[in-house]
Amino acid sequence: MFYVLSSHNIYALKRQFKTLPIDKTTVIINTTHDEFREHAIAYCEENKVRYFVTESDGTAATGKNSFLDRFDEDGVPYAVLIDGDDYLTKRGVVMYQRLVEREDVPDALVLFNQVNITETRHDRVERSQDPIRPHEDPTKLTSRYIQSSAVADWNELAKGFLVADNVPDITVEEVEMFKKYISTLQHSMGIDELSTRLVFMSRKVLPYRFNKGLTVGEDTLQYLELKDAHERGELKLAAHNEKFPTYMYDVRISGIALKESQKDQGKGFINWMKILLAEMDCLKDNNKLHKTRVPILEF
């Protein structure tokens, strides 16, 4: 039922099993790092953890698609996907197992008011580019808990000051593109989040692959496609309020997203945002973006 997609941090892989049951968990090792692959295989074999090694091109989308392949081949009705950097809380492990017993079990469950773990240090931008950072032991790092994706005021965010004031040498065209990006998210997300992640899913999600053309944002695009499928009655989508967290997103050791966003003092974010916005425009042109709110799952 539980699938861990692991690419680069052996400490984080070991941390998974502070809450996850070994007999219900599969580890998918999808990495370009030979040393990590060897360590992960050794750990899984020593601890009798079911695992598979899948081919990696270094992108998050390819890794997540390899999870979908395994989910499909296993033939199980439901899956919970945990990124290797992150972990489920004890509450999360219990909740997702009980969820399958409900009559109103959704086919796709996303999270809002997501909790991120960041460091307390002031050089977080420089740290984001440190090649050692993704491999560090999280127990030796400082911790600060925030909700960085939650949006309190869409209209204020859409004014563009966030990027205009913080990204050096940003052009007027890029600020306008950011405004359009935020307005599109405001219209289509159905929850007050800049991004979200699919955690719990049924087999109805299997046709909705992650876009390998996106370095960052593959989760958000897949979510918008699932929201369209929900509107068309092909599956049931719901959102869970993480007021009492089930899933902890550890930015301190995360891989691609943080590194890409902080490149060139924020220009990296502008670059991947442009690509994601173009994909969102394609959805809009095909009437696949919807203003409706997503049903909330109470648990």
SVG drawing of the C-alpha trace seen along z (x, -y; Angstrom):
<svg xmlns="http://www.w3.org/2000/svg" viewBox="-20 -46 49 56">
<polyline fill="none" stroke="black" stroke-width="0.4" points="0.0,0.0 2.8,-2.4 5.4,-3.3 8.5,-5.3 10.2,-6.9 13.9,-7.4 16.6,-9.1 19.4,-10.5 19.3,-10.4 20.0,-7.2 19.2,-8.9 15.8,-9.9 15.2,-6.4 15.9,-4.9 13.6,-7.6 10.7,-6.3 10.4,-3.2 10.0,-5.1 6.3,-5.2 5.8,-3.0 5.1,0.8 7.8,2.7 5.4,5.5 3.2,2.9 5.9,0.8 7.7,0.9 10.8,-1.2 11.4,-2.4 15.0,-3.3 15.2,-5.8 18.5,-7.5 21.5,-8.6 23.8,-8.3 25.6,-4.9 26.7,-5.2 23.2,-5.9 21.8,-3.1 24.2,-0.6 23.5,-1.9 19.7,-1.8 19.8,1.7 21.9,2.9 19.6,1.3 16.5,2.8 18.0,6.3 19.3,6.2 15.9,5.1 13.8,7.3 12.1,4.3 10.6,4.9 12.3,2.8 12.8,2.2 15.4,0.3 14.1,-1.7 15.8,-3.6 16.4,-7.3 17.1,-10.3 17.4,-12.6 13.9,-14.1 11.1,-13.8 8.6,-13.0 10.4,-9.9 10.8,-8.6 7.1,-9.2 6.1,-7.5 8.1,-4.5 6.0,-4.4 2.9,-4.4 4.3,-1.5 4.9,0.5 1.5,-0.4 0.0,0.9 2.0,4.1 1.3,4.9 -2.5,4.9 -3.3,3.4 -6.5,1.2 -4.9,-1.8 -1.5,-3.3 0.1,-6.0 3.1,-7.7 5.8,-9.2 8.7,-11.2 12.0,-9.9 12.9,-13.3 9.6,-13.4 7.8,-11.1 4.3,-10.2 3.4,-11.0 2.0,-8.3 -1.4,-9.9 -0.9,-9.7 0.0,-6.0 -3.2,-5.3 -5.4,-7.6 -4.5,-6.3 -5.0,-2.7 -8.4,-3.5 -9.3,-5.6 -9.7,-2.5 -12.4,-1.2 -14.7,-4.2 -17.7,-4.2 -16.7,-7.6 -13.1,-6.7 -11.7,-9.1 -9.8,-8.0 -7.3,-10.9 -6.5,-12.7 -4.4,-15.9 -3.2,-18.0 -3.6,-21.6 -2.2,-23.7 0.8,-21.4 3.6,-21.6 7.2,-22.1 10.3,-21.7 13.0,-24.3 16.2,-25.3 16.5,-28.3 19.7,-29.6 19.8,-32.8 21.8,-31.5 19.0,-29.3 19.5,-30.6 23.2,-29.7 22.4,-26.4 19.9,-25.4 22.8,-25.2 25.1,-23.2 25.6,-19.8 26.1,-18.2 22.7,-19.5 20.4,-16.8 22.5,-14.0 22.8,-15.3 21.4,-13.7 18.2,-15.6 18.5,-14.8 21.6,-17.1 19.9,-20.0 17.9,-22.8 14.1,-22.8 11.5,-25.4 7.9,-24.5 6.0,-26.6 3.2,-26.5 4.9,-27.9 2.4,-26.9 -0.7,-28.2 -2.2,-31.4 -3.8,-33.9 -4.6,-36.5 -4.6,-35.6 -5.3,-39.2 -2.3,-40.6 0.0,-37.8 -1.2,-38.5 0.1,-42.1 3.5,-40.6 5.5,-42.3 6.8,-39.0 9.0,-38.5 9.4,-42.2 11.0,-42.9 13.0,-39.7 14.3,-38.6 17.1,-40.9 16.9,-42.1 13.5,-40.6 11.8,-42.1 8.4,-43.7 7.3,-40.8 8.4,-38.3 6.4,-40.1 3.4,-40.1 3.8,-36.4 4.0,-35.8 0.8,-37.7 -0.9,-35.5 0.5,-32.4 -1.0,-33.3 -4.3,-34.3 -4.5,-31.0 -3.8,-29.1 -6.3,-31.2 -8.9,-30.3 -8.1,-26.6 -6.6,-25.1 -9.8,-24.8 -7.8,-25.0 -5.8,-27.9 -2.4,-26.5 0.3,-27.4 1.0,-23.7 -0.1,-20.4 0.8,-16.8 -1.2,-13.6 -0.6,-11.3 -3.4,-8.7 -4.8,-7.2 -6.8,-4.4 -6.1,-2.7 -8.2,-5.3 -5.2,-7.6 -2.9,-5.3 -3.6,-6.9 -2.6,-10.4 1.2,-10.3 3.6,-13.0 4.9,-15.3 8.6,-14.6 9.0,-18.0 8.7,-19.7 11.7,-20.0 9.4,-21.4 5.6,-21.5 4.8,-18.0 2.7,-17.4 0.6,-20.6 0.0,-19.8 -1.1,-16.2 -3.4,-17.5 -5.1,-19.9 -5.6,-17.1 -7.1,-15.0 -9.3,-17.9 -10.6,-18.0 -11.2,-14.2 -13.2,-14.8 -15.3,-17.4 -16.1,-15.0 -17.1,-12.3 -14.2,-9.9 -12.9,-9.8 -13.5,-11.3 -11.0,-13.9 -10.8,-15.2 -8.5,-17.4 -7.4,-17.0 -6.6,-19.8 -3.2,-19.2 -4.1,-21.2 -3.0,-17.9 -0.3,-16.8 -0.3,-13.4 2.6,-14.2 5.8,-16.2 7.6,-17.8 11.3,-18.2 12.6,-21.1 16.0,-21.0 17.1,-17.9 14.8,-18.2 16.3,-17.7 15.2,-19.3 12.5,-21.8 14.3,-23.9 17.6,-23.9 16.0,-24.9 13.8,-27.6 16.8,-29.4 19.1,-29.3 20.4,-32.7 18.8,-34.5 15.3,-33.4 15.6,-33.3 15.4,-29.6 11.8,-29.9 10.9,-32.2 12.3,-29.7 10.3,-26.7 7.2,-28.8 7.2,-29.8 7.2,-26.2 4.5,-25.2 2.3,-28.2 2.5,-27.1 1.2,-23.7 -1.5,-25.2 -2.5,-27.4 -2.9,-24.3 -5.3,-22.9 -7.2,-26.1 -7.4,-26.1 -8.9,-22.6 -11.4,-23.6 -9.7,-21.5 -9.2,-24.2 -12.2,-24.6 -13.0,-27.2 -14.9,-24.8 -13.6,-24.1 -12.4,-20.7 -14.5,-18.6 -12.9,-18.5 -12.3,-15.1 -13.0,-15.2 -11.1,-12.6"/>
</svg>
